Amino acid sequence: MKRAGQRVVVGTEAPQTSQTSKKQKTGLYGSVFGEPALCTSMDWGSLPHHVILRVFQFLTLVDRARASSVCRRWNEVFHIPDLWRRFEFELSQPATSYLKSTHPDLIQQIIKRHADHLQYVSFKVDSSTESAEAACDILSQLVNCSIKTLGLISTAKPSFMNVSKAHFASALTVVFVNSKSLSSIKIDDTPLDDPSLKVLVANNSDTLKLLKMSSCPHVSPAGILCVADQCHGLKELALNYYILSDELLLALSSEKHVDLEHLRIDVVSENPGQVEFHTIKKQSWDALVKHSPKVNIVMYFFLYEDEFDVFFREETPVTHLYFGRAVSKAMLGRIGMNCPRLIELVVCANGLQPLDDELIQIAERCKNLTAMGLGECEVTCRGFIEFVKMCGGRLTQLSIMEEVLIPDSDYSLDRLHLEVSKHLGRMWFPDMMPTW
């Protein structure tokens, strides 16, 4: 009932006081009219947990730890399990490294409170043996972990190789036995051995999908064959050529295996003439490609010229080739003849003989080639243009050093870039510095 003298307002908003109007004009991020926000009125401690969590995920570890001391609510978010699923331990010696090492107190807090939350873990260590040993000590304490991804990274020289094999194997065993769900492992340049691989397979054969273990001298062909025989879900594998064998390729080609997506092979020789490289049979390569027709086979070569004799004498289904040292004209000629699946080719050095014929043969026979890089080599401008003309617009990456190109009577460097650009369908210039 309306009191005497009271006015009824219908269809309009209630009258606003000057204070109400000011509050409506100013929000959390500032005034809609461009007036500055009243930052002093913000209560950062009342932000929802999911908002604070999202902010914390963008902070460095040090800043995240500092932010956790702002208030009780932020400290609660600091210990939410989602924030500790992915973690990188950085371990270094202050006197010899540029890395900022993870504080020991924080490491102990993580082990005590978050070991069972860790799922994606990497250890980045400097060149000191002490840092690698500290990483092993931490691994040995992760008895309640359920890690899915593990990476051991040496930022300079491979410092894990200086750790005793027994200490390293013991630390890895803790993770391999307790995790039970490892799917991705990157442990290049480490003293990994066959018994450790057997422990890995015994506990994680159903989940392992990626294994990168190049430069692990204590692993034998039998050790990696054990992985191939039992880890039927393996999709990516990286290893040294000395471990590669016909038996391994056939094991990866069995009906039980899923299609392999990526096989990386490092072919390395430190002492010329000291290593005798074996040959892989064409039938073994064919079996792998028949089973996994889309597999990328990547080979990195760091050999001396007289060590290439056993390679590419028969058809080889390699898709990506990188030569880190000089490679002969004859070798490049074999690639043109026997690598029909080639997608990418990088030659860092060759010598002082023009490679016109070899490049033209590669363009003719390697119909999938889309990327090419040439460093300290020589190609005439006319030969290079013929190569580009044959490949056409499918060359999505073309990185050629300017000094590689030899002007001839038909083409100068100025005219060359116009001709190449025309055939590629985009503007192109030779590189002043290598991009690989």
Secondary structure as the mmCIF struct_conf table of DSSP 4:
data_model
#
loop_
_struct_conf.conf_type_id
_struct_conf.id
_struct_conf.beg_label_comp_id
_struct_conf.beg_label_asym_id
_struct_conf.beg_label_seq_id
_struct_conf.end_label_comp_id
_struct_conf.end_label_asym_id
_struct_conf.end_label_seq_id
HELX_LH_PP_P HELX_LH_PP_P1 LYS A 2 ARG A 3
TURN_TY1_P TURN_TY1_P1 ALA A 4 GLY A 5
HELX_LH_PP_P HELX_LH_PP_P2 GLN A 6 VAL A 8
BEND BEND1 GLY A 11 THR A 12
HELX_LH_PP_P HELX_LH_PP_P3 GLU A 13 PRO A 15
HELX_RH_AL_P HELX_RH_AL_P1 SER A 18 LYS A 25
STRN STRN1 THR A 26 GLY A 27
TURN_TY1_P TURN_TY1_P2 LEU A 28 TYR A 29
STRN STRN2 GLY A 30 SER A 31
TURN_TY1_P TURN_TY1_P3 VAL A 32 PHE A 33
BEND BEND2 GLY A 34 GLY A 34
HELX_LH_PP_P HELX_LH_PP_P4 GLU A 35 ALA A 37
HELX_RH_3T_P HELX_RH_3T_P1 CYS A 39 SER A 41
HELX_RH_3T_P HELX_RH_3T_P2 TRP A 44 SER A 46
BEND BEND3 LEU A 47 LEU A 47
HELX_RH_AL_P HELX_RH_AL_P2 HIS A 49 GLN A 57
TURN_TY1_P TURN_TY1_P4 PHE A 58 PHE A 58
BEND BEND4 LEU A 59 LEU A 59
HELX_RH_AL_P HELX_RH_AL_P3 LEU A 61 ALA A 67
TURN_TY1_P TURN_TY1_P5 SER A 68 SER A 69
BEND BEND5 VAL A 70 VAL A 70
HELX_RH_AL_P HELX_RH_AL_P4 ARG A 72 PHE A 78
TURN_TY1_P TURN_TY1_P6 HIS A 79 HIS A 79
HELX_RH_3T_P HELX_RH_3T_P3 PRO A 81 TRP A 84
BEND BEND6 ARG A 85 ARG A 85
STRN STRN3 ARG A 86 LEU A 91
TURN_TY1_P TURN_TY1_P7 PRO A 94 THR A 96
BEND BEND7 TYR A 98 LEU A 99
HELX_LH_PP_P HELX_LH_PP_P5 SER A 101 HIS A 103
HELX_RH_AL_P HELX_RH_AL_P5 PRO A 104 HIS A 114
TURN_TY1_P TURN_TY1_P8 ALA A 115 HIS A 117
STRN STRN4 TYR A 120 VAL A 125
BEND BEND8 SER A 127 SER A 127
HELX_RH_AL_P HELX_RH_AL_P6 THR A 129 SER A 140
TURN_TY1_P TURN_TY1_P9 GLN A 141 GLN A 141
TURN_TY1_P TURN_TY1_P10 VAL A 143 ASN A 144
BEND BEND9 LYS A 148 LYS A 148
STRN STRN5 THR A 149 SER A 154
BEND BEND10 THR A 155 LYS A 157
HELX_RH_3T_P HELX_RH_3T_P4 SER A 159 ASN A 162
BEND BEND11 VAL A 163 VAL A 163
HELX_RH_AL_P HELX_RH_AL_P7 LYS A 165 SER A 179
BEND BEND12 LYS A 180 LYS A 180
STRN STRN6 SER A 184 LYS A 186
BEND BEND13 ASP A 189 THR A 190
HELX_RH_AL_P HELX_RH_AL_P8 ASP A 194 ASN A 204
TURN_TY1_P TURN_TY1_P11 SER A 205 THR A 207
STRN STRN7 LEU A 210 LYS A 212
TURN_TY1_P TURN_TY1_P12 SER A 214 SER A 215
TURN_TY1_P TURN_TY1_P13 PRO A 217 HIS A 218
HELX_RH_AL_P HELX_RH_AL_P9 PRO A 221 GLN A 230
TURN_TY1_P TURN_TY1_P14 HIS A 232 GLY A 233
STRN STRN8 GLU A 236 ASN A 240
HELX_RH_3T_P HELX_RH_3T_P5 TYR A 241 ILE A 243
HELX_RH_AL_P HELX_RH_AL_P10 ASP A 246 LEU A 252
TURN_TY1_P TURN_TY1_P15 SER A 253 SER A 253
BEND BEND14 SER A 254 SER A 254
TURN_TY1_P TURN_TY1_P16 GLU A 255 LYS A 256
BEND BEND15 HIS A 257 HIS A 257
HELX_LH_PP_P HELX_LH_PP_P6 VAL A 258 LEU A 260
STRN STRN9 HIS A 262 VAL A 268
BEND BEND16 GLU A 270 ASN A 271
TURN_TY1_P TURN_TY1_P17 PRO A 272 GLY A 273
BEND BEND17 GLN A 274 GLN A 274
HELX_RH_AL_P HELX_RH_AL_P11 LYS A 282 HIS A 291
BEND BEND18 SER A 292 SER A 292
TURN_TY1_P TURN_TY1_P18 PRO A 293 LYS A 294
STRN STRN10 ASN A 296 PHE A 302
HELX_RH_3T_P HELX_RH_3T_P6 GLU A 305 GLU A 307
TURN_TY1_P TURN_TY1_P19 ASP A 309 PHE A 312
BEND BEND19 ARG A 313 GLU A 314
STRN STRN11 HIS A 320 ALA A 326
HELX_RH_AL_P HELX_RH_AL_P12 LYS A 329 ASN A 338
TURN_TY1_P TURN_TY1_P20 PRO A 340 ARG A 341
STRN STRN12 GLU A 344 ALA A 349
BEND BEND20 LEU A 352 GLN A 353
HELX_RH_AL_P HELX_RH_AL_P13 ASP A 356 ARG A 365
TURN_TY1_P TURN_TY1_P21 LYS A 367 ASN A 368
STRN STRN13 ALA A 371 GLU A 376
STRN STRN14 VAL A 379 THR A 380
HELX_RH_AL_P HELX_RH_AL_P14 CYS A 381 CYS A 391
HELX_RH_3T_P HELX_RH_3T_P7 GLY A 392 ARG A 394
STRN STRN15 GLN A 397 ILE A 400
STRN STRN16 MET A 401 MET A 401
HELX_RH_3T_P HELX_RH_3T_P8 GLU A 402 VAL A 404
STRN STRN17 LEU A 405 ILE A 406
BEND BEND21 SER A 409 ASP A 410
HELX_RH_AL_P HELX_RH_AL_P15 LEU A 413 LEU A 424
TURN_TY1_P TURN_TY1_P22 GLY A 425 GLY A 425
BEND BEND22 ARG A 426 ARG A 426
STRN STRN18 ASP A 431 ASP A 431
BEND BEND23 MET A 432 MET A 433
#
